[in-house]
Amino acid sequence: MDIKELYKLYQQHPCITTDSRNCPEGSIFLALKGESFNGNQFALQALEKGCAYAIVDEAPSNLPQKGEAIIKVEDCLQTFKDLAREHRRQFDIPVIGITGTNGKTTTKELIRAVLAECYSVMATEGNFNNDVGVPKTLFRLSDDHDIAVVEMGASHPGDIKTLVETAEPTCGLITNVGRAHLQGFGSFEGVCKTKGELYDFLIAHDCPLFVNRDNEYLMKMLSSHLSPLTTHHSPDVYYYGQSDNEDILIRGEVISCAPFLKFRWREQDHDAGYTSDWMEVQTHLIGAYNLDNMLAAITIGYVNNIPFEQINHALENYVPTNNRSQLTETKTNHLIVDAYNANPTSMAAAIDNFKRMEVSPKMAILGKMGELGDVSAEEHQKVVKMLADASFDEVWLVGDEYKNCQLSTFNFQLFKDVEEVKAAIAKQQPQHKYILIKGSNSVKLYQLPELL
């Protein structure tokens, strides 16, 4: 059965489940496989629970009276992606693709907020940004939506190519590139090549790109991706940034971070001799590094005809709720929570921003950074060096990766894991401090705010 025939079946049964514990009546069960599970083993169980059909790539050995409901394919994951692409093609709406090392989820949420001022927006929920999450996201598309925002993550070469070929974005942006998932990519150059697969797709299809003009790596990537294709393809490129480059469409400047980011922005067209008045925005986000994310959302909102006043309204009212750039006030402390993920680039930005904040006293609880491969020791030592230079009042480091680092200051404490940190909090009871909490999700520092 080819994809178009399968999609006709989906239209008759418009609900796909990949979890045999959740089998709505009349749905289609699709048997995915992972390191510790094989969905093919639960196909018959899914049918018994109410699924109308089960798509498998390993036919069950026992098919009593259920053979007609079992559909055998070569590869269930590929079929899932192909079906999702077929569903996406039913909707002639803008689809914005977002990837990047840091900031892609925050940028996605800001874009969603801005576009929602005038449109019905379907956007990626949670961390559904991989080769299973993106198809699930696309299947949420309906006739009620005017525009879609699809986040795409990557940890290995070729990941973005696979995702853009599934989502088929009509425009997109790379927030930045940094030293993350190096164990999977092999090198920083591998990161750039993989993230650049979004540029490859957009340029090949003459789709608009949104680019941070001040990011040297993105500009080099853009140039290298455009050069071989400019003979046949010349997509629109909308630049944003903080510098005064003449080709920047949306320019912004930080006003303050005390502690929330306050900035101003304006539209400029030097060729037409036009520059709008500066507009100030007071946000609920921590960190000057979030200005680039704000400018990306403004630029996409501008190109999609969102009025300036409504763009500002969306940004001023956006409140993060996903452990990213959050300021949490407790009875005894002020917490800056960024505990969802960590890599050398985002860790440096968080430390630098905390250093610049005019608050006191400052305490940092920082977890290890994962998936760095052979450069892990080097990158963790760089973090220690940045912390020593920042001269915070107190620093707690969590994870064995910090054990072999040269600790040059007296106020560093080492902890094996989050459980040891919890015990120290119970014993020392930090109070009246500004506390930065950041680390890879696997360290589970997101469990700390309720204790502080």
KASULBEL-V88103 format. One record per residue. N is the residue number from 1. PHI is phi in radians with two decimals (999 if undefined). Layout:
n & phi
N & PHI
N & PHI
This chain:
n & phi
1 & 999
2 & -1.41
3 & -1.12
4 & -1.13
5 & -1.19
6 & -1.09
7 & -1.20
8 & -1.06
9 & -1.14
10 & -1.07
11 & -1.11
12 & -1.40
13 & -2.32
14 & -1.34
15 & -2.69
16 & -1.90
17 & -2.08
18 & -1.97
19 & -2.14
20 & -1.17
21 & -1.46
22 & -2.29
23 & -2.20
24 & -1.01
25 & -1.00
26 & 1.45
27 & -1.43
28 & -1.96
29 & -1.60
30 & -2.04
31 & -1.52
32 & -1.60
33 & -2.14
34 & -2.39
35 & -1.12
36 & -2.13
37 & -2.64
38 & -2.42
39 & -1.07
40 & -1.04
41 & -1.23
42 & -1.98
43 & -1.08
44 & -1.14
45 & -1.07
46 & -1.12
47 & -1.13
48 & -1.15
49 & -1.43
50 & 2.35
51 & -1.16
52 & -1.39
53 & -2.46
54 & -2.27
55 & -1.70
56 & -2.30
57 & -2.07
58 & -2.36
59 & -1.14
60 & -1.01
61 & -1.26
62 & -2.06
63 & -2.15
64 & -1.16
65 & 1.01
66 & -2.18
67 & -1.00
68 & -1.21
69 & -1.66
70 & -1.73
71 & -1.95
72 & -1.62
73 & -2.22
74 & -1.31
75 & -2.60
76 & -1.12
77 & -1.12
78 & -1.12
79 & -1.09
80 & -1.03
81 & -1.18
82 & -1.15
83 & -1.14
84 & -1.11
85 & -1.12
86 & -1.09
87 & -1.17
88 & -1.03
89 & -1.23
90 & -1.35
91 & -2.14
92 & -1.59
93 & -2.30
94 & -1.10
95 & -2.17
96 & -1.65
97 & -1.71
98 & -2.25
99 & -2.47
100 & 2.59
101 & -1.29
102 & -2.26
103 & 1.44
104 & -1.19
105 & -1.25
106 & -1.09
107 & -1.09
108 & -1.04
109 & -1.18
110 & -1.18
111 & -1.10
112 & -0.99
113 & -1.09
114 & -1.16
115 & -1.16
116 & -1.16
117 & -1.10
118 & -2.28
119 & -2.28
120 & -1.53
121 & -1.96
122 & -1.84
123 & -2.33
124 & -0.94
125 & -1.78
126 & 0.97
127 & -1.90
128 & -1.38
129 & -2.16
130 & -1.91
131 & -1.26
132 & -1.77
133 & -1.17
134 & -1.12
135 & -1.01
136 & -1.06
137 & -1.11
138 & -1.10
139 & -1.21
140 & -1.40
141 & -1.10
142 & -2.51
143 & -1.14
144 & -1.35
145 & -1.66
146 & -1.73
147 & -2.79
148 & -2.23
149 & -2.19
150 & -2.04
151 & -1.51
152 & -2.27
153 & -1.84
154 & -2.64
155 & -2.37
156 & -2.51
157 & -0.97
158 & 1.56
159 & -1.06
160 & -1.21
161 & -0.98
162 & -1.09
163 & -1.28
164 & -1.21
165 & -1.24
166 & -1.50
167 & -1.43
168 & 0.80
169 & -1.11
170 & -1.73
171 & -2.89
172 & 3.11
173 & -2.65
174 & -1.89
175 & -1.13
176 & -3.08
177 & -2.27
178 & -2.62
179 & -1.53
180 & -2.34
181 & 0.93
182 & -1.12
183 & -1.11
184 & -1.48
185 & -1.43
186 & 1.59
187 & -2.94
188 & -1.10
189 & -1.08
190 & -1.16
191 & -1.06
192 & -1.06
193 & -1.10
194 & -1.24
195 & -1.04
196 & -1.16
197 & -1.11
198 & -1.20
199 & -1.03
200 & -0.92
201 & -1.16
202 & -1.12
203 & -1.15
204 & -1.08
205 & -1.87
206 & 0.94
207 & -1.73
208 & -1.08
209 & -2.10
210 & -1.97
211 & -2.31
212 & -1.30
213 & -1.10
214 & -1.56
215 & -1.56
216 & -1.08
217 & -1.21
218 & -1.15
219 & -1.15
220 & -1.14
221 & -1.11
222 & -1.07
223 & -1.09
224 & -1.21
225 & -1.40
226 & -1.32
227 & -0.92
228 & -1.28
229 & -2.02
230 & -1.14
231 & -1.08
232 & -1.95
233 & -2.34
234 & -2.44
235 & -1.20
236 & -1.21
237 & -2.16
238 & -1.85
239 & -1.70
240 & -2.33
241 & 2.95
242 & -1.86
243 & -1.50
244 & -1.83
245 & -1.07
246 & -1.20
247 & -1.58
248 & -1.30
249 & -1.46
250 & -2.06
251 & -2.00
252 & -2.37
253 & -2.48
254 & -1.27
255 & -1.69
256 & -2.85
257 & -2.41
258 & -2.37
259 & -1.57
260 & -1.39
261 & -1.18
262 & -2.12
263 & -2.51
264 & -2.27
265 & -2.57
266 & -2.68
267 & -1.60
268 & -2.48
269 & -2.36
270 & -1.15
271 & -1.11
272 & -1.55
273 & 1.21
274 & -2.09
275 & -2.47
276 & -1.34
277 & -1.20
278 & -1.16
279 & -2.13
280 & -1.68
281 & -2.31
282 & -1.72
283 & -1.76
284 & -1.92
285 & -1.87
286 & -1.54
287 & 1.88
288 & -1.09
289 & -1.11
290 & -1.37
291 & -1.07
292 & -1.06
293 & -1.14
294 & -1.08
295 & -1.14
296 & -1.09
297 & -1.14
298 & -1.08
299 & -1.11
300 & -1.16
301 & -1.09
302 & -1.05
303 & -1.13
304 & -1.71
305 & 1.15
306 & -1.41
307 & -1.02
308 & -0.94
309 & -1.06
310 & -1.34
311 & -1.05
312 & -1.10
313 & -1.04
314 & -1.12
315 & -1.23
316 & -1.22
317 & -1.77
318 & -1.33
319 & -2.12
320 & -1.17
321 & -2.36
322 & -2.18
323 & 1.07
324 & -2.14
325 & 0.96
326 & -1.70
327 & -1.91
328 & -2.00
329 & -1.66
330 & -1.89
331 & -1.15
332 & -2.16
333 & -2.53
334 & -1.95
335 & -1.89
336 & -1.81
337 & -1.77
338 & -2.43
339 & -1.77
340 & -1.43
341 & -2.77
342 & -2.73
343 & -2.56
344 & -0.94
345 & -1.21
346 & -1.25
347 & -1.15
348 & -1.07
349 & -1.14
350 & -1.17
351 & -1.14
352 & -1.08
353 & -1.15
354 & -1.11
355 & -1.08
356 & -1.36
357 & -1.17
358 & -1.54
359 & -2.39
360 & -2.84
361 & -1.38
362 & -1.96
363 & -2.27
364 & -2.09
365 & -2.02
366 & -2.07
367 & -1.61
368 & -1.16
369 & -1.91
370 & -1.63
371 & 1.02
372 & -1.78
373 & 1.04
374 & -1.19
375 & -1.71
376 & -1.02
377 & -1.07
378 & -1.08
379 & -1.24
380 & -1.22
381 & -1.15
382 & -1.10
383 & -1.09
384 & -1.04
385 & -1.09
386 & -1.09
387 & -1.17
388 & -1.10
389 & -1.19
390 & -1.32
391 & 1.00
392 & -1.18
393 & -1.16
394 & -2.72
395 & -2.37
396 & -1.97
397 & -1.94
398 & -2.08
399 & 2.22
400 & -1.11
401 & -1.05
402 & -1.56
403 & -1.08
404 & -1.62
405 & -1.36
406 & -1.45
407 & -1.68
408 & -1.68
409 & -2.17
410 & -1.34
411 & -1.70
412 & -1.64
413 & -2.06
414 & -1.84
415 & -2.35
416 & -1.23
417 & -2.70
418 & -1.17
419 & -1.15
420 & -1.14
421 & -1.14
422 & -1.02
423 & -1.12
424 & -1.18
425 & -1.10
426 & -1.07
427 & -1.41
428 & -1.58
429 & 0.84
430 & -1.00
431 & -2.45
432 & 1.01
433 & -2.13
434 & -1.67
435 & -2.12
436 & -1.53
437 & -2.09
438 & -2.60
439 & 3.10
440 & -1.06
441 & -1.00
442 & -1.14
443 & -1.34
444 & 1.16
445 & -1.21
446 & -1.10
447 & -1.41
448 & -1.41
449 & -0.91
450 & -1.22
451 & -1.70
452 & -1.86
